[in-house]
Amino acid sequence: MHWPALHAMRILLSMNAHHRPHPRPHPPHRGLASLAAATLVLIGLGAQAQTSPATLPLGYGATPELPAPKPQAIPTTKSYSTSPWPAGATPVAAAGLKVQAYAQGLVNPRWVYTLPNGDVLVAESTTPANASANVFTTLADWLAKLFGGGSKKAGNRITLLRDTDGDGVADVRSVLISGLASPIGMAWVADTLYIANTDAIVKLPHKLGATTASATPVQLTDLPSGAGARHWTRNILASADGRTLYAAVGSGSNIAEGGLAADEGRAAIWAVDTATGAKQLFAQGLRNPVGLAWNPITRELWTAVNERDQLGNDLVPDYMTAVRPGEHYGWPWRYFGDHVDSRVKAAAPEGLVARVPDFALGAHTASLGLAWSAQGNALPSAFQRGMVVGMHGSWNRNPVSGYKVVFVPFDAAGRPLPQVVDVLTGFINANRTNGRPVGVAFDGQGALLVADDTGNTVWRVSSAP
C-alpha cells in the first residue's frame, strides 16, 4: 500500500474512534459502513499517488518539464518506410478493448465524422499540388514535406460508410462527393453539410440517409492558405446552435521564417457565421491547431495543437487546451506560456500575454485527432469522460514519438487528470509503419473510430467481450 493511503487510513480510523465531526455535514458512519467509506477513500488516494504529475512521461501534463532549448539548423530526422497491413493484422488494442477494421481499401483517409443517423463520413484527402513548391525554400521545410506525412495518391473526396447490421464493419460504401480541394473537416447542420477544404469552407445540401450528393458545393467563406506553405489541413466544428463554425487554420511555417505577412490569418481559429459566411478571429498564436472538440462539462472549445520544431528532441510539446475568445497562445514568439523563442526575428505585439495550454502531449507526437469520450459509450468505464487523441507520429525526433492513440481522463469538473493511457499502439513493426493514426470520432453505437491514413483503413475500437 502507498504511504499516503496508509497514512490516510490511520487518520480515518482515529477520527472514527474519537467520533470527531467531519468538516462537511453527512450521515453518520457506523461499523462496516464506516470501513467501506474508508476503503473508498484509500482507493482514491492510491490512484492519485500512482498518477501524480511526476509519473507522466517527459513533456506531458499540465506542468510539463521543459528542458533548455537546443536550436538546430538541420532538424533531426527519423522516419520509417510504409508497408500495407498484412492480411488480418490490426493495431494493438489496450486491455479491455478490441479493434477491428471498420473499412479498408480507402485512399489516405485523414478524418472521420459521424452523422446523426449513424452514417460515417471519411475525408480521403491528398496533399495540395502546390505544396511541392516552397515559398520559404529552407531545408527544414523541405524535410517537413518529405517526412511529415501527406499522400500524393488520388483522393480529395468524402466517402460515406454505413454499418447496416451492427457488426462493426461498414457494409455500405459510397463516394458522397469528389473533386474537392484537400478536404479534412466536416460538419452537418440542419440538412447542410459543411466541408473544410484547404482554402475555403464549402457547403451543400445533404438529407440524412442519402448516399450521394445531388448538388454542387458552394463557397461559404475563404480560408487563409498559400502555395508551398506547411500545414494545409483545415478542420471545422459547429456550435451547439449551428450558427457558428469554428475553423482551425495552421501556420504556413515553423516560426514565421518568411515574415509575419506570409502567415497572416494563420496559426489561428476563426469563428464563421453559417448564415452569412462572415468570419472573425476567435483565438491566435496556435501554431497548427487541427483537432477540435467540445468539452460538454465546461462547454468549452478544445483543440489539439502541433508545436514548433528544431529546438531539440524534447521541445516543444504538442498540447491540447481549452480555447476562449480573444486569447493568444504565443506563436511564434512564445511557447507553453512565457517561454521565449529567441530565434524569432519579428517583434512581438506590445503587451503580449501568452496563455499556458491546459495539457502537454509530448514533443513532436503530431497530436492531430481529438474527440470527447462521453460516459455511456461503447468503451470500458476507464476510457470514458475524457479526450481521445490521435497521434500521427514524429518525423523529426529520434527516438520517434506518437504513432498511437491515447486517452486522457478528465475529472468531474471537466479538467484533465495527470494520466495518459494508450488506446491503440502497434503501428510500427520491424522498423516499418503499417499505418499512422489521424482523426478520431465515435460512431452511432459509441465505439471509437480511428482514421489510419497510410494504412488506408478506418479502425473501430470497442469493449472486449
Secondary structure as UniProt FT lines:
FT   HELIX           3..17
FT   TURN            18..19
FT   HELIX           31..50
FT   HELIX           53..55
FT   TURN            58..59
FT   STRAND          60..61
FT   STRAND          81..82
FT   TURN            87..88
FT   STRAND          92..93
FT   TURN            95..96
FT   STRAND          97..103
FT   STRAND          109..114
FT   TURN            116..117
FT   STRAND          120..124
FT   HELIX           129..132
FT   HELIX           139..147
FT   STRAND          157..162
FT   STRAND          172..177
FT   STRAND          186..189
FT   TURN            190..191
FT   STRAND          192..196
FT   STRAND          200..205
FT   TURN            208..209
FT   STRAND          218..222
FT   TURN            227..228
FT   STRAND          234..238
FT   TURN            240..241
FT   STRAND          244..249
FT   TURN            257..258
FT   HELIX           260..263
FT   TURN            264..265
FT   STRAND          268..273
FT   TURN            274..276
FT   STRAND          279..284
FT   STRAND          288..295
FT   TURN            296..299
FT   STRAND          300..306
FT   TURN            313..314
FT   STRAND          317..323
FT   TURN            325..326
FT   TURN            331..333
FT   STRAND          334..335
FT   TURN            336..338
FT   STRAND          339..340
FT   TURN            342..343
FT   TURN            350..351
FT   STRAND          359..363
FT   STRAND          367..373
FT   TURN            375..376
FT   HELIX           381..383
FT   STRAND          386..391
FT   STRAND          404..410
FT   TURN            412..413
FT   STRAND          421..425
FT   STRAND          428..429
FT   TURN            430..431
FT   STRAND          432..433
FT   STRAND          437..442
FT   TURN            444..445
FT   STRAND          448..452
FT   TURN            453..456
FT   STRAND          457..463
//
